[in-house]
Amino acid sequence: MKGTLKKFILRTLLAALPVFIMVAFYIVRDPFHVVHPVVNNSDGRDSVIAGNNAGFVSVETYLAHNNERHYDSFIFGSSMSQNFKARDWQKHIGSNASILHFDASSETLEGMINKMNFLNEHGTTIKNALIVIEEKMLRRHPVENDILYAQHPATAGMDKWFNFHCIFFNALRNTTMLKKTILNTIDKEKEQQKSELNDEVADRIDIINENFYSIIDSLIEHDPGKFFTPERLAARQHARLPAQIVPAITQEVEAQLLTIKKILDKNGTCFLILVPPCNYKQTLMEPDLWALKSVFGHDKVHDFSSAIGYVNNELLYYDLMGHLISAKCKVLLDSAYKELESPSLPNPYYQITS
């Protein structure tokens, strides 16, 4: 009887051994930087291709530095907001503002609401906010089963902590993902992104959670042909998406926008909503623009999604994903604030479509 029990225990342990090894690998190796968050060097953000969650890094940066920085000004949005730089925004909101780039990959309105509530729950008042909302965000729903998009448990709710780690742990059961985390291999689509944005290791300003590409930006400014090569431009050939015939802002989306406005009002926030261009991607429909202005105020919403000279101009974007170069983000930001300060001044970039 004892011998049979010993054999059963031994077999059970042997069967469970692969799981124990995987758990140990997940905890010790931490391939996704969610067990031992890295926020103080480029590994915390530059390895998004290998599986890092940008929204998680944003929250961890806040938790790591808020006690010393006392953040009060935030740039919200998806990766489309990353090239609106804190240094360019600073001159519009004052030198005393303490800025944090509080974005997430493929950010949703729900994710933005959760982040704002998280800040208030931690005693932070949102004094200033730059909110970058691309048209696609208005149609986007949260993706909570993907390692790149799952929300930090501190913003989504601590009851989601177990599920959050299950998502990352289960990713290791995928052979391809396991190879990526161990060998740092990436698929063809990610290789394209790497070849355009990661020819250099991104410089990172840890305390504001912001990356920039100094060498690429210098090439674009002084010798653009070395970055916008014929091969690279040929790889970006995309047919422009057909015009949307259904507005993005439904009753559900409008309710989310009203929630954001309520939070901003509660905080007494000085804010600006900016809709960026995205090259070949969808522009904002007039009913959606009207709805945004109805919720947030006519002078607070600045639509550049159909900006003349920006749409279908490959020389203004870092990659085929449509991330606008930082120099042009500065131009749009300055234009929006000029219009905000002089509401009667027409927006030179907004084009009413027929």
C-alpha positions as CSV (number, residue, x, y, z in Angstrom):
1,M,0.0,0.0,0.0
2,K,2.8,2.4,1.0
3,G,4.7,1.5,-2.2
4,T,1.7,2.2,-4.3
5,L,1.2,5.6,-2.6
6,K,4.8,6.5,-3.1
7,K,4.6,5.7,-6.8
8,F,1.4,7.8,-7.2
9,I,3.1,10.8,-5.5
10,L,6.2,10.3,-7.6
11,R,4.2,10.1,-10.8
12,T,2.2,13.2,-9.8
13,L,5.3,15.2,-9.1
14,L,6.9,14.1,-12.4
15,A,3.7,15.1,-14.2
16,A,3.7,18.5,-12.5
17,L,7.4,19.1,-13.0
18,P,7.0,20.9,-16.4
19,V,4.5,23.2,-14.8
20,F,6.8,24.0,-11.9
21,I,9.6,24.7,-14.3
22,M,7.4,27.0,-16.3
23,V,6.3,28.9,-13.2
24,A,9.9,29.2,-12.0
25,F,10.9,30.5,-15.5
26,Y,8.0,33.0,-15.5
27,I,8.9,34.3,-12.0
28,V,12.7,34.3,-12.3
29,R,13.2,35.1,-16.0
30,D,10.2,37.4,-16.1
31,P,10.3,37.7,-19.9
32,F,7.4,40.2,-20.0
33,H,8.7,42.5,-17.2
34,V,5.5,42.2,-15.2
35,V,6.8,40.3,-12.1
36,H,9.8,42.5,-11.6
37,P,8.8,45.7,-13.5
38,V,11.6,47.6,-15.2
39,V,11.0,51.3,-15.6
40,N,14.4,52.8,-15.2
41,N,16.0,51.9,-18.5
42,S,15.1,51.1,-22.1
43,D,14.2,47.5,-21.3
44,G,11.1,48.8,-19.7
45,R,9.7,50.2,-22.9
46,D,12.0,49.5,-25.9
47,S,11.3,45.8,-25.9
48,V,7.5,46.2,-26.6
49,I,8.2,44.0,-29.7
50,A,9.3,41.1,-27.4
51,G,6.1,41.4,-25.4
52,N,6.2,44.3,-23.1
53,N,2.9,45.9,-22.1
54,A,3.2,49.7,-22.5
55,G,0.2,50.5,-20.3
56,F,1.7,48.4,-17.5
57,V,5.0,50.3,-17.8
58,S,3.1,53.6,-17.6
59,V,1.4,52.7,-14.3
60,E,4.6,51.3,-12.9
61,T,6.5,54.5,-13.8
62,Y,3.9,56.5,-11.9
63,L,4.2,54.2,-8.8
64,A,8.0,54.3,-9.0
65,H,8.4,58.1,-9.3
66,N,5.3,59.9,-8.1
67,N,6.5,60.3,-4.5
68,E,9.4,62.4,-5.7
69,R,7.8,63.9,-8.9
70,H,4.3,64.6,-7.7
71,Y,2.9,64.3,-11.2
72,D,0.0,66.7,-12.0
73,S,0.0,66.8,-15.8
74,F,-0.7,63.8,-18.1
75,I,-0.5,62.9,-21.7
76,F,-3.2,60.3,-22.4
77,G,-3.7,58.1,-25.5
78,S,-2.4,55.2,-27.5
79,S,1.0,54.9,-29.1
80,M,-0.2,57.7,-31.4
81,S,0.3,60.0,-28.4
82,Q,3.9,59.1,-27.8
83,N,5.5,61.5,-30.2
84,F,3.7,64.5,-28.7
85,K,6.6,65.3,-26.4
86,A,6.5,66.6,-22.9
87,R,9.1,69.2,-23.6
88,D,6.8,70.7,-26.4
89,W,3.7,70.6,-24.2
90,Q,5.6,72.1,-21.2
91,K,5.8,75.5,-22.7
92,H,2.0,75.7,-23.0
93,I,1.2,74.6,-19.5
94,G,4.1,76.1,-17.5
95,S,7.5,75.2,-16.3
96,N,6.2,74.0,-12.9
97,A,4.0,71.3,-14.4
98,S,5.2,67.8,-13.6
99,I,4.4,65.7,-16.7
100,L,3.9,61.9,-17.1
101,H,3.2,60.2,-20.4
102,F,0.4,57.9,-19.3
103,D,-0.4,56.0,-22.5
104,A,-1.0,52.4,-23.5
105,S,-0.7,50.4,-26.7
106,S,-4.1,50.5,-28.5
107,E,-5.5,52.5,-25.6
108,T,-9.3,52.5,-25.2
109,L,-11.7,55.0,-23.7
110,E,-12.3,52.6,-20.9
111,G,-8.6,52.2,-20.2
112,M,-8.3,56.0,-20.1
113,I,-11.1,56.3,-17.6
114,N,-9.6,53.6,-15.4
115,K,-6.2,55.5,-15.5
116,M,-7.9,58.8,-14.5
117,N,-9.7,57.1,-11.6
118,F,-6.5,55.4,-10.6
119,L,-4.8,58.8,-10.3
120,N,-7.5,60.3,-8.2
121,E,-7.6,57.2,-6.0
122,H,-3.9,57.7,-5.3
123,G,-4.4,61.3,-4.3
124,T,-3.2,62.9,-7.6
125,T,-5.2,65.8,-9.1
126,I,-5.1,66.0,-12.9
127,K,-4.2,69.6,-13.3
128,N,-3.4,69.5,-17.0
129,A,-4.3,66.8,-19.6
130,L,-3.3,66.4,-23.2
131,I,-5.7,63.7,-24.6
132,V,-4.8,62.3,-28.0
133,I,-7.8,60.5,-29.5
134,E,-7.4,58.9,-33.0
135,E,-10.6,57.9,-34.9
136,K,-9.8,54.2,-34.3
137,M,-9.9,54.7,-30.5
138,L,-13.5,55.6,-30.7
139,R,-14.3,52.3,-32.2
140,R,-11.9,50.2,-30.1
141,H,-12.9,47.8,-27.4
142,P,-10.6,46.6,-24.6
143,V,-8.6,43.4,-25.4
144,E,-8.0,41.8,-22.1
145,N,-6.6,38.5,-23.3
146,D,-3.5,39.8,-25.0
147,I,-0.2,40.4,-23.4
148,L,0.3,43.8,-25.1
149,Y,-3.1,45.2,-24.2
150,A,-4.2,43.8,-20.8
151,Q,-4.7,46.6,-18.3
152,H,-2.6,46.9,-15.2
153,P,-4.6,45.3,-12.3
154,A,-4.1,48.6,-10.4
155,T,-6.3,50.4,-12.9
156,A,-8.6,47.6,-14.1
157,G,-9.2,46.4,-10.5
158,M,-7.0,44.3,-8.2
159,D,-9.5,41.4,-8.6
160,K,-8.0,41.1,-12.1
161,W,-4.5,40.5,-10.7
162,F,-4.7,36.7,-11.1
163,N,-6.2,36.8,-14.6
164,F,-3.6,39.4,-15.6
165,H,-0.7,37.1,-14.8
166,C,-2.6,34.1,-16.3
167,I,-2.6,35.9,-19.6
168,F,1.2,36.3,-19.6
169,F,1.9,32.8,-18.1
170,N,-0.4,31.2,-20.7
171,A,1.5,33.0,-23.5
172,L,4.5,30.9,-22.6
173,R,2.6,27.8,-23.5
174,N,2.6,29.0,-27.1
175,T,5.8,27.6,-28.7
176,T,6.2,30.6,-30.9
177,M,5.9,33.0,-28.0
178,L,8.3,30.9,-25.9
179,K,10.9,31.2,-28.7
180,K,10.3,34.9,-28.8
181,T,10.9,35.4,-25.1
182,I,14.0,33.1,-25.0
183,L,15.6,33.9,-28.4
184,N,14.0,37.3,-28.9
185,T,12.9,36.3,-32.4
186,I,10.0,38.3,-33.9
187,D,7.6,37.8,-36.8
188,K,7.7,39.5,-40.2
189,E,5.3,42.3,-39.2
190,K,7.3,43.1,-36.0
191,E,10.5,42.9,-38.0
192,Q,9.2,45.7,-40.2
193,Q,8.4,47.9,-37.2
194,K,11.9,47.1,-35.8
195,S,13.6,48.1,-39.0
196,E,11.9,51.4,-39.0
197,L,11.8,52.4,-35.4
198,N,14.5,50.4,-33.6
199,D,17.5,50.8,-35.8
200,E,18.8,52.5,-32.7
201,V,18.1,51.8,-29.1
202,A,15.5,54.4,-28.1
203,D,16.6,57.1,-25.7
204,R,14.3,57.0,-22.7
205,I,13.4,59.7,-20.2
206,D,12.5,57.4,-17.3
207,I,10.7,59.9,-15.1
208,I,8.2,61.0,-17.7
209,N,7.8,57.6,-19.4
210,E,8.8,58.8,-22.8
211,N,11.0,57.4,-25.6
212,F,12.5,59.3,-28.5
213,Y,14.7,58.4,-31.4
214,S,17.5,61.0,-31.6
215,I,19.4,59.5,-34.5
216,I,16.3,58.9,-36.6
217,D,14.9,62.4,-35.8
218,S,18.3,63.9,-36.8
219,L,18.2,62.0,-40.1
220,I,14.7,63.1,-40.9
221,E,15.6,66.7,-40.2
222,H,19.0,66.9,-41.9
223,D,19.2,64.0,-44.4
224,P,15.7,62.5,-44.8
225,G,16.7,60.3,-47.7
226,K,18.8,58.2,-45.4
227,F,15.7,57.3,-43.4
228,F,13.0,57.4,-46.0
229,T,14.8,55.1,-48.4
230,P,13.0,53.9,-51.6
231,E,12.9,50.4,-50.2
232,R,11.3,51.6,-47.0
233,L,8.7,53.8,-48.8
234,A,7.9,50.9,-51.2
235,A,7.2,48.7,-48.2
236,R,4.6,51.2,-47.0
237,Q,2.4,51.3,-50.0
238,H,-1.1,51.0,-48.6
239,A,-4.5,51.7,-50.3
240,R,-6.3,54.3,-48.3
241,L,-9.1,52.8,-46.2
242,P,-12.6,53.4,-47.6
243,A,-14.6,56.2,-45.9
244,Q,-16.6,55.1,-42.9
245,I,-20.3,55.5,-43.4
246,V,-21.3,54.9,-39.8
247,P,-20.2,57.3,-37.1
248,A,-17.9,55.9,-34.4
249,I,-19.6,57.6,-31.5
250,T,-22.5,55.5,-30.4
251,Q,-24.5,56.1,-27.2
252,E,-22.1,53.8,-25.3
253,V,-19.1,55.7,-26.6
254,E,-20.7,59.1,-25.8
255,A,-21.4,57.9,-22.2
256,Q,-17.6,57.1,-21.9
257,L,-16.7,60.5,-23.2
258,L,-19.1,62.1,-20.8
259,T,-17.5,60.1,-18.0
260,I,-14.1,61.5,-19.0
261,K,-15.5,65.0,-19.1
262,K,-17.0,64.6,-15.6
263,I,-13.6,63.4,-14.2
264,L,-11.8,66.4,-15.8
265,D,-14.4,68.8,-14.4
266,K,-14.1,67.2,-11.0
267,N,-10.3,67.8,-11.1
268,G,-10.6,71.3,-12.5
269,T,-8.4,70.1,-15.3
270,C,-7.0,72.4,-18.1
271,F,-7.2,70.0,-21.0
272,L,-7.0,69.8,-24.7
273,I,-8.3,67.0,-27.0
274,L,-6.2,66.5,-30.2
275,V,-7.2,64.2,-33.1
276,P,-4.0,63.4,-35.0
277,P,-3.7,62.5,-38.7
278,C,-2.7,58.9,-39.4
279,N,-1.7,58.9,-43.1
280,Y,-3.7,56.3,-45.0
281,K,-6.0,55.6,-42.1
282,Q,-9.5,56.8,-41.4
283,T,-10.3,60.4,-40.8
284,L,-12.8,61.6,-38.3
285,M,-16.4,61.9,-39.5
286,E,-18.2,65.2,-39.1
287,P,-20.9,63.8,-36.7
288,D,-18.1,62.4,-34.5
289,L,-16.3,65.7,-34.5
290,W,-19.5,67.5,-33.6
291,A,-20.2,65.0,-30.8
292,L,-16.6,65.4,-29.4
293,K,-17.0,69.2,-29.4
294,S,-20.5,68.9,-27.8
295,V,-19.1,66.9,-24.9
296,F,-15.8,68.7,-24.3
297,G,-16.4,72.2,-25.8
298,H,-15.8,73.6,-29.2
299,D,-12.5,75.3,-28.4
300,K,-11.1,72.2,-26.6
301,V,-11.2,69.7,-29.5
302,H,-8.8,70.1,-32.4
303,D,-9.2,67.8,-35.4
304,F,-6.2,67.2,-37.6
305,S,-7.3,63.8,-38.9
306,S,-7.7,65.2,-42.4
307,A,-4.9,67.8,-42.2
308,I,-3.9,69.0,-45.6
309,G,-0.3,68.0,-46.4
310,Y,-0.3,65.3,-43.7
311,V,-2.7,62.7,-45.1
312,N,-1.1,60.4,-47.7
313,N,2.4,61.8,-47.1
314,E,4.8,59.0,-46.1
315,L,7.6,61.5,-45.4
316,L,5.8,62.6,-42.2
317,Y,5.5,59.2,-40.5
318,Y,8.0,57.0,-38.7
319,D,6.4,53.8,-39.9
320,L,3.6,52.0,-41.7
321,M,1.6,52.0,-38.5
322,G,1.1,55.8,-39.0
323,H,3.0,57.2,-36.0
324,L,3.6,60.9,-36.9
325,I,7.1,62.2,-36.5
326,S,7.7,64.3,-33.4
327,A,8.6,67.4,-35.3
328,K,5.2,67.5,-36.9
329,C,3.5,66.6,-33.6
330,K,5.0,69.8,-32.2
331,V,3.6,71.8,-35.1
332,L,0.1,70.4,-34.5
333,L,0.4,71.0,-30.8
334,D,1.4,74.6,-31.2
335,S,-1.4,75.1,-33.7
336,A,-4.0,73.7,-31.4
337,Y,-2.9,75.9,-28.5
338,K,-2.7,79.0,-30.7
339,E,-6.3,78.2,-31.7
340,L,-7.2,77.6,-28.1
341,E,-5.8,81.0,-27.1
342,S,-7.5,82.7,-30.1
343,P,-10.7,80.8,-30.7
344,S,-11.7,83.1,-33.5
345,L,-8.6,82.0,-35.5
346,P,-9.5,79.4,-38.1
347,N,-7.7,76.1,-37.9
348,P,-5.5,75.9,-41.0
349,Y,-5.4,72.1,-40.8
350,Y,-9.1,71.3,-40.5
351,Q,-10.7,70.5,-43.8
352,I,-14.4,70.0,-44.1
353,T,-15.0,67.1,-46.4
354,S,-17.9,67.0,-48.8
